[in-house]
Amino acid sequence: MAIAIHEVPLSSGSKAMPRIAMGTAAFPWPTTFDTTRDAILHAIKIGYRHFDTASVYSSEEPLGEAVAEALRLGFIASRDELFITSKLWVRDAQSHLVLPALQKSLRSLQLEYLDLYLIHFPICAKPEGPPLSLSEDELMPIDISSVWASMEECQRMGLTKSIGVSNFSIKKIEKLLSAATIPPVANQVEVNPLFQQKKLREFCIAKGIQLCAYSPLGARGTAWGQNWVMECEILQQIAKAKGKTLAQICLRWVYEQGDCVIVKSFDEKRLIENLDILDWELNEEERETISRIPQRRGSQAMLFISENGPYKSLEELWDDEI
């Protein structure tokens, strides 16, 4: 029996967003087509309805195949039962490239529309070249006014039900809002107990922007992640006392902040464990203890990782902390 996942309404008034999403970015990129497709298909079977992808993840095509197969097998009656998010990569973050990029994603996904389309990062790169092989001299500030106008046009065309951003700071969102006709409905950023994003969350709530949390476990095992979250003694003690895994403590904490939680595992057991956060809660003492954990800036918030290490000038392009 599929598990029912709570939803949150979006300011666009379109379909509500399921509060738990399955992330499809796997490191190292890409995983095999069959592995990704089969994991997503199993996730649909057990109750996941929100799937997060991006053009750069190489997971749009297997996600599209999994959706088609889920329809054939009767796991879902209609594509409308799913909430699909994808993202505009930095090489396409120019006004004239937004529509072609979205259309390419839709072809890969075998879909007529997305539920949410995000600007992946508040920066731009020269359009030529491999997606992930970015040299520092290719990076440049994004013309957010013109790019967002193109995002708005995609929504008006019905190619995406809602539009939003990812990895945007308060300052970047304020700049976007000053030029926007249609405001963003969501901001997808790294959130976990060691990078709690309190100020950003307060700002987004005030502006009617849903915060979506990626790397709720700190992205351990990736080139950009850290072990800080999974090795945190405070979280380990709470998990032991609660009879839960440390991962479940982190996911439940993010869930209790009101964020949409993006979980990432292709393991069938962990896919189920990641949903087992809905029928219990942290107590007040546990919440207070987690709120006092010393904070450390997250992994992708300020850095891209290249073969030669982090780009030193990216902070200047971002021009403020997320």
C-alpha positions as CSV (number, residue, x, y, z in Angstrom):
1,M,0.0,0.0,0.0
2,A,1.4,3.4,-1.0
3,I,2.1,5.9,1.8
4,A,0.2,9.1,1.7
5,I,2.5,12.2,1.8
6,H,1.2,15.5,3.0
7,E,1.2,18.4,0.5
8,V,1.7,22.2,0.8
9,P,-0.1,24.7,-1.4
10,L,2.0,27.0,-3.6
11,S,1.5,30.7,-4.0
12,S,0.9,30.2,-7.8
13,G,-2.4,28.5,-6.9
14,S,-1.4,25.5,-9.0
15,K,-1.1,21.9,-7.8
16,A,0.1,21.5,-4.2
17,M,3.6,20.2,-3.6
18,P,4.2,16.9,-1.8
19,R,6.4,17.7,1.3
20,I,8.7,14.8,0.6
21,A,10.5,14.5,-2.7
22,M,12.8,11.9,-4.2
23,G,16.0,13.5,-5.5
24,T,17.5,12.0,-8.6
25,A,21.0,13.5,-8.5
26,A,23.5,10.7,-7.8
27,F,27.3,11.0,-7.4
28,P,29.3,10.3,-9.4
29,W,27.2,11.5,-12.3
30,P,25.6,9.8,-14.0
31,T,24.4,6.5,-12.6
32,T,23.3,3.9,-15.0
33,F,20.0,4.5,-16.8
34,D,18.4,1.3,-15.6
35,T,19.5,1.9,-11.9
36,T,17.9,5.3,-11.9
37,R,14.7,4.2,-13.7
38,D,14.2,1.2,-11.5
39,A,14.7,3.1,-8.3
40,I,12.2,5.8,-9.3
41,L,9.7,3.2,-10.4
42,H,9.9,1.5,-7.0
43,A,9.6,4.9,-5.3
44,I,6.4,5.6,-7.2
45,K,5.1,2.2,-6.2
46,I,5.6,2.8,-2.4
47,G,4.1,6.3,-2.4
48,Y,6.6,9.0,-3.6
49,R,4.8,11.5,-5.8
50,H,7.3,14.4,-6.0
51,F,10.5,13.9,-8.1
52,D,13.3,16.4,-8.3
53,T,15.6,16.3,-11.4
54,A,17.6,18.7,-13.5
55,S,19.1,18.8,-17.0
56,V,22.6,18.5,-15.6
57,Y,21.8,15.3,-13.5
58,S,21.3,13.1,-16.6
59,S,18.2,11.7,-14.8
60,E,15.5,13.3,-16.8
61,E,15.3,10.4,-19.4
62,P,15.2,7.6,-16.8
63,L,12.6,9.6,-14.8
64,G,10.5,9.9,-17.9
65,E,10.7,6.2,-18.6
66,A,9.8,5.4,-15.0
67,V,6.7,7.6,-15.2
68,A,5.7,5.9,-18.4
69,E,6.2,2.5,-16.9
70,A,4.3,3.4,-13.7
71,L,1.4,4.4,-15.9
72,R,1.5,1.1,-17.8
73,L,1.7,-0.9,-14.5
74,G,-1.1,1.0,-12.9
75,F,1.0,2.4,-10.0
76,I,-0.6,5.7,-10.9
77,A,-3.7,6.5,-13.0
78,S,-2.4,9.7,-14.5
79,R,0.7,11.8,-14.8
80,D,-1.2,14.5,-12.9
81,E,-0.7,12.5,-9.7
82,L,3.0,13.3,-9.8
83,F,4.8,16.6,-9.1
84,I,7.9,16.9,-11.3
85,T,10.6,19.5,-10.7
86,S,13.4,20.3,-13.1
87,K,16.0,23.0,-13.4
88,L,17.6,25.4,-15.8
89,W,21.4,24.8,-15.9
90,V,23.9,27.7,-15.8
91,R,24.9,27.3,-19.5
92,D,21.3,28.0,-20.4
93,A,20.8,30.8,-18.0
94,Q,20.3,33.4,-20.7
95,S,16.9,34.8,-21.8
96,H,16.9,33.3,-25.3
97,L,18.0,29.9,-24.1
98,V,15.4,29.3,-21.4
99,L,12.5,28.1,-23.6
100,P,14.7,25.7,-25.7
101,A,16.2,24.3,-22.5
102,L,12.8,23.7,-21.0
103,Q,11.5,22.1,-24.2
104,K,14.5,19.8,-24.2
105,S,13.8,18.8,-20.6
106,L,10.2,18.0,-21.5
107,R,11.3,15.8,-24.4
108,S,13.7,13.9,-22.2
109,L,11.0,13.5,-19.6
110,Q,8.3,12.6,-22.2
111,L,6.0,15.1,-20.6
112,E,3.8,18.0,-21.8
113,Y,4.5,20.2,-18.7
114,L,6.5,20.4,-15.5
115,D,5.0,21.2,-12.2
116,L,7.9,23.4,-11.2
117,Y,10.9,24.8,-13.2
118,L,13.8,26.4,-11.2
119,I,16.8,28.5,-12.1
120,H,19.5,26.1,-10.8
121,F,22.0,28.7,-9.6
122,P,22.1,32.5,-9.6
123,I,25.0,32.6,-12.0
124,C,25.5,32.2,-15.7
125,A,28.1,30.5,-17.9
126,K,29.0,30.6,-21.5
127,P,26.6,28.3,-23.4
128,E,29.2,26.3,-25.3
129,G,30.9,23.3,-23.8
130,P,30.1,20.3,-21.6
131,P,27.6,21.0,-18.8
132,L,29.9,20.1,-15.9
133,S,33.3,21.1,-17.3
134,L,33.2,24.7,-16.4
135,S,36.3,26.8,-16.3
136,E,36.4,29.8,-14.0
137,D,36.6,32.3,-16.9
138,E,33.3,31.0,-18.3
139,L,31.3,32.1,-15.2
140,M,29.6,35.4,-15.2
141,P,26.7,37.2,-13.3
142,I,23.2,36.3,-14.4
143,D,20.9,38.9,-16.0
144,I,18.1,37.9,-13.6
145,S,15.5,40.3,-15.0
146,S,15.6,39.0,-18.6
147,V,16.1,35.3,-17.6
148,W,13.1,35.5,-15.2
149,A,11.0,37.2,-17.8
150,S,11.6,34.1,-20.0
151,M,10.7,31.8,-17.1
152,E,7.5,33.7,-16.7
153,E,6.7,33.3,-20.4
154,C,7.3,29.5,-20.1
155,Q,4.6,29.5,-17.3
156,R,2.2,31.5,-19.4
157,M,2.7,29.0,-22.2
158,G,1.6,26.2,-19.9
159,L,5.0,24.4,-20.2
160,T,5.4,24.6,-16.4
161,K,2.8,25.2,-13.8
162,S,5.0,27.2,-11.5
163,I,8.5,28.7,-11.5
164,G,11.1,29.2,-8.8
165,V,14.8,29.4,-8.0
166,S,17.5,27.3,-6.4
167,N,20.5,28.4,-4.3
168,F,19.3,32.0,-4.1
169,S,20.1,34.2,-1.1
170,I,17.9,36.8,0.4
171,K,19.7,39.5,-1.6
172,K,19.3,37.6,-4.9
173,I,15.6,37.0,-4.3
174,E,15.0,40.7,-3.4
175,K,16.6,41.6,-6.7
176,L,14.4,39.1,-8.6
177,L,11.2,40.3,-6.9
178,S,11.9,43.9,-7.9
179,A,11.7,42.8,-11.5
180,A,9.2,40.0,-11.4
181,T,5.6,40.0,-12.6
182,I,5.1,36.4,-11.4
183,P,7.0,35.8,-8.1
184,P,8.9,32.5,-7.5
185,V,6.9,29.9,-5.6
186,A,10.0,28.0,-4.2
187,N,13.6,28.3,-3.4
188,Q,15.6,25.1,-3.3
189,V,18.7,25.3,-1.0
190,E,20.8,23.1,1.2
191,V,19.2,22.7,4.6
192,N,20.2,20.4,7.5
193,P,20.7,20.6,11.3
194,L,24.2,22.0,10.8
195,F,23.1,24.6,8.1
196,Q,19.7,25.6,9.3
197,Q,19.0,28.6,7.1
198,K,16.9,30.4,9.7
199,K,17.1,33.9,8.2
200,L,16.5,32.7,4.7
201,R,13.5,30.6,5.8
202,E,12.0,33.5,7.7
203,F,12.4,35.7,4.6
204,C,10.9,33.1,2.2
205,I,7.9,32.5,4.5
206,A,7.2,36.2,4.6
207,K,7.3,36.4,0.8
208,G,5.2,33.3,0.3
209,I,8.1,31.3,-1.1
210,Q,8.3,27.6,-0.2
211,L,11.7,26.4,1.0
212,C,12.8,23.1,-0.4
213,A,15.7,21.4,1.3
214,Y,18.3,19.4,-0.5
215,S,21.3,17.6,1.2
216,P,19.4,17.2,4.5
217,L,22.1,14.7,5.5
218,G,25.0,16.9,4.4
219,A,25.7,15.2,1.0
220,R,28.2,12.8,2.5
221,G,30.1,10.8,-0.2
222,T,29.9,13.5,-2.9
223,A,32.6,15.9,-4.1
224,W,30.8,18.8,-2.6
225,G,29.5,17.3,0.6
226,Q,30.8,16.8,4.2
227,N,30.5,14.3,7.0
228,W,29.6,16.9,9.6
229,V,26.0,16.0,9.8
230,M,26.3,12.2,10.0
231,E,29.1,12.5,12.5
232,C,27.4,15.0,14.8
233,E,27.4,13.5,18.3
234,I,24.3,15.5,19.3
235,L,22.2,14.0,16.5
236,Q,23.6,10.6,17.2
237,Q,22.5,10.9,20.9
238,I,19.0,12.0,19.9
239,A,18.7,9.2,17.4
240,K,19.7,6.6,19.9
241,A,17.3,7.9,22.6
242,K,14.5,8.1,20.0
243,G,15.1,4.6,18.5
244,K,15.4,6.2,15.0
245,T,18.3,6.5,12.6
246,L,20.3,9.7,12.5
247,A,19.0,10.2,9.0
248,Q,15.4,10.1,10.1
249,I,16.2,12.6,12.9
250,C,17.6,15.0,10.3
251,L,14.7,14.5,7.9
252,R,12.1,14.9,10.6
253,W,13.8,18.1,11.8
254,V,13.7,19.6,8.3
255,Y,10.1,18.5,7.8
256,E,9.1,20.2,11.1
257,Q,10.6,23.5,9.8
258,G,7.9,23.5,7.1
259,D,10.3,22.8,4.3
260,C,9.8,20.3,1.5
261,V,12.4,17.6,2.1
262,I,14.4,16.2,-0.8
263,V,15.7,12.7,0.0
264,K,18.1,10.8,-2.2
265,S,18.6,7.1,-2.1
266,F,18.2,4.4,-4.7
267,D,18.3,1.7,-2.0
268,E,14.8,0.1,-1.5
269,K,15.2,-0.2,2.3
270,R,16.3,3.4,2.7
271,L,13.5,4.7,0.3
272,I,11.0,3.3,2.9
273,E,13.0,4.5,5.9
274,N,13.0,8.0,4.4
275,L,9.2,8.0,4.4
276,D,9.0,6.8,8.0
277,I,9.1,10.3,9.5
278,L,5.4,11.2,9.3
279,D,3.8,9.5,12.3
280,W,6.2,10.7,15.1
281,E,7.8,14.0,16.1
282,L,10.7,15.5,17.9
283,N,9.9,16.8,21.4
284,E,10.5,20.3,22.6
285,E,13.8,19.5,24.3
286,E,15.1,17.8,21.2
287,R,14.1,20.7,19.0
288,E,15.8,23.1,21.3
289,T,19.0,21.0,21.4
290,I,19.2,20.9,17.6
291,S,18.6,24.6,17.4
292,R,21.8,25.2,19.4
293,I,24.0,23.1,17.2
294,P,26.9,25.3,15.9
295,Q,26.3,26.2,12.3
296,R,28.7,25.5,9.4
297,R,28.2,26.9,5.9
298,G,26.9,24.3,3.6
299,S,28.6,22.6,0.7
300,Q,27.0,23.9,-2.6
301,A,25.9,27.2,-1.1
302,M,29.0,29.1,-2.3
303,L,31.1,26.7,-4.4
304,F,31.2,24.9,-7.6
305,I,33.7,22.0,-7.7
306,S,35.9,21.5,-10.7
307,E,38.7,19.1,-11.4
308,N,41.0,21.8,-10.1
309,G,39.1,22.5,-6.9
310,P,36.6,25.2,-6.0
311,Y,36.3,28.4,-8.0
312,K,37.7,31.3,-6.1
313,S,35.7,34.0,-7.8
314,L,32.3,32.4,-7.3
315,E,31.6,34.2,-4.0
316,E,32.1,37.5,-5.9
317,L,29.5,36.4,-8.5
318,W,27.1,35.4,-5.7
319,D,28.0,38.7,-4.0
320,D,26.4,37.6,-0.7
321,E,26.0,34.6,1.5
322,I,23.1,32.3,0.9
